[in-house]
Amino acid sequence: AGKVAVTQAVYNFLSQITSLYGITFSNAYSVGSTYSSGSATFTEILNNVFTAGDRYMARVASHTTSDGNMWEEWNRETGASQGAQQLTWSHEAHSAASRHRAAALAIVGA
Protein backbone atom coordinates (compact mmCIF):
# COMPACT_ATOMS: atom_id res chain seq x y z
CA ALA A 1 0.00 0.00 0.00
CA GLY A 2 3.05 2.25 -0.11
CA LYS A 3 3.23 2.73 3.63
CA VAL A 4 4.20 1.00 6.85
CA ALA A 5 1.94 1.54 9.85
CA VAL A 6 3.86 0.70 13.02
CA THR A 7 1.45 -1.09 15.33
CA GLN A 8 2.60 -2.72 18.55
CA ALA A 9 2.89 -6.03 16.66
CA VAL A 10 5.06 -4.43 13.95
CA TYR A 11 7.19 -2.74 16.60
CA ASN A 12 7.67 -6.08 18.39
CA PHE A 13 8.58 -7.79 15.11
CA LEU A 14 11.17 -5.13 14.23
CA SER A 15 12.62 -5.44 17.74
CA GLN A 16 12.80 -9.20 17.33
CA ILE A 17 14.69 -9.05 14.03
CA THR A 18 17.07 -6.57 15.64
CA SER A 19 17.95 -9.03 18.39
CA LEU A 20 17.84 -12.23 16.30
CA TYR A 21 19.75 -11.05 13.26
CA GLY A 22 21.88 -8.18 14.54
CA ILE A 23 20.07 -5.69 12.34
CA THR A 24 20.28 -2.06 13.34
CA PHE A 25 18.01 0.85 12.53
CA SER A 26 19.50 4.30 12.15
CA ASN A 27 16.08 5.93 11.66
CA ALA A 28 13.72 6.05 14.64
CA TYR A 29 10.26 4.52 14.34
CA SER A 30 7.46 4.50 16.89
CA VAL A 31 4.16 2.78 17.57
CA GLY A 32 1.29 4.73 16.06
CA SER A 33 3.40 6.26 13.30
CA THR A 34 2.98 5.63 9.59
CA TYR A 35 5.90 5.92 7.18
CA SER A 36 5.21 6.47 3.50
CA SER A 37 7.05 5.09 0.52
CA GLY A 38 10.05 7.23 -0.26
CA SER A 39 10.78 8.20 3.33
CA ALA A 40 14.09 7.10 4.81
CA THR A 41 12.35 5.17 7.61
CA PHE A 42 10.05 3.30 5.20
CA THR A 43 13.01 2.29 3.05
CA GLU A 44 15.06 1.21 6.05
CA ILE A 45 12.23 -0.88 7.49
CA LEU A 46 11.68 -2.61 4.15
CA ASN A 47 15.39 -3.24 3.59
CA ASN A 48 15.87 -4.59 7.11
CA VAL A 49 12.88 -6.93 6.85
CA PHE A 50 14.28 -8.30 3.56
CA THR A 51 17.71 -8.68 5.20
CA ALA A 52 16.21 -10.60 8.13
CA GLY A 53 14.32 -12.87 5.75
CA ASP A 54 17.43 -13.49 3.69
CA ARG A 55 19.42 -14.35 6.80
CA TYR A 56 16.74 -16.80 7.90
CA MET A 57 16.66 -18.42 4.45
CA ALA A 58 20.46 -18.72 4.58
CA ARG A 59 20.12 -20.44 7.95
CA VAL A 60 17.62 -22.90 6.49
CA ALA A 61 19.97 -23.55 3.57
CA SER A 62 22.81 -24.29 5.99
CA HIS A 63 20.64 -27.04 7.52
CA THR A 64 19.66 -28.50 4.15
CA THR A 65 21.81 -31.29 2.74
CA SER A 66 23.23 -31.12 -0.78
CA ASP A 67 20.49 -33.49 -1.97
CA GLY A 68 17.76 -31.23 -0.50
CA ASN A 69 17.02 -33.20 2.66
CA MET A 70 15.44 -31.13 5.45
CA TRP A 71 14.57 -32.02 9.02
CA GLU A 72 11.55 -31.03 11.05
CA GLU A 73 13.47 -28.92 13.56
CA TRP A 74 16.82 -27.77 14.90
CA ASN A 75 18.09 -28.46 18.39
CA ARG A 76 17.92 -25.28 20.48
CA GLU A 77 21.18 -26.02 22.30
CA THR A 78 23.37 -27.50 19.55
CA GLY A 79 21.76 -26.27 16.32
CA ALA A 80 21.83 -29.84 15.00
CA SER A 81 19.03 -30.99 12.72
CA GLN A 82 16.64 -33.38 14.43
CA GLY A 83 13.16 -34.84 14.27
CA ALA A 84 11.42 -36.22 11.24
CA GLN A 85 13.13 -35.98 7.85
CA GLN A 86 11.59 -34.94 4.57
CA LEU A 87 8.32 -33.55 5.93
CA THR A 88 6.40 -31.93 3.12
CA TRP A 89 5.57 -28.88 5.23
CA SER A 90 9.26 -28.17 5.86
CA HIS A 91 9.85 -28.06 2.12
CA GLU A 92 6.63 -26.15 1.43
CA ALA A 93 7.41 -23.53 4.09
CA HIS A 94 10.75 -22.86 2.40
CA SER A 95 9.16 -22.81 -1.07
CA ALA A 96 6.36 -20.51 0.10
CA ALA A 97 8.85 -18.11 1.67
CA SER A 98 10.77 -17.97 -1.62
CA ARG A 99 7.58 -17.30 -3.59
CA HIS A 100 6.41 -14.60 -1.19
CA ARG A 101 9.81 -12.91 -1.23
CA ALA A 102 9.73 -12.78 -5.03
CA ALA A 103 6.20 -11.34 -4.93
CA ALA A 104 7.22 -8.72 -2.36
CA LEU A 105 10.19 -7.69 -4.50
CA ALA A 106 7.89 -7.28 -7.49
CA ILE A 107 5.59 -5.03 -5.43
CA VAL A 108 8.37 -2.77 -4.16
CA GLY A 109 10.01 -2.70 -7.56
CA ALA A 110 13.37 -3.96 -6.44
RATA-V830740 format. One record per residue. N is the residue number from 1. RES is the residue in one letter. PSI is psi as a letter, one per 40 degrees, with the letter a starting at -180 (999 if undefined). Layout:
n: (N N)
res: (RES RES)
psi: (PSI PSI)
This chain:
n: (1 2 3 4 5 6 7 8 9 10 11 12 13 14 15 16 17 18 19 20 21 22 23 24 25 26 27 28 29 30 31 32 33 34 35 36 37 38 39 40 41 42 43 44 45 46 47 48 49 50 51 52 53 54 55 56 57 58 59 60 61 62 63 64 65 66 67 68 69 70 71 72 73 74 75 76 77 78 79 80 81 82 83 84 85 86 87 88 89 90 91 92 93 94 95 96 97 98 99 100 101 102 103 104 105 106 107 108 109 110)
res: (A G K V A V T Q A V Y N F L S Q I T S L Y G I T F S N A Y S V G S T Y S S G S A T F T E I L N N V F T A G D R Y M A R V A S H T T S D G N M W E E W N R E T G A S Q G A Q Q L T W S H E A H S A A S R H R A A A L A I V G A)
psi: (e e i h h g i d d d d d d d d d d d d d e f h i h d h i i i h e i h h i h e i d d d d d d d d d d d d d d d d d d d d d d e e h i d e e h i i d i i h d d d e i i i a i i f h d d d d d d d d d d d d d d d d d d d d e f 999)
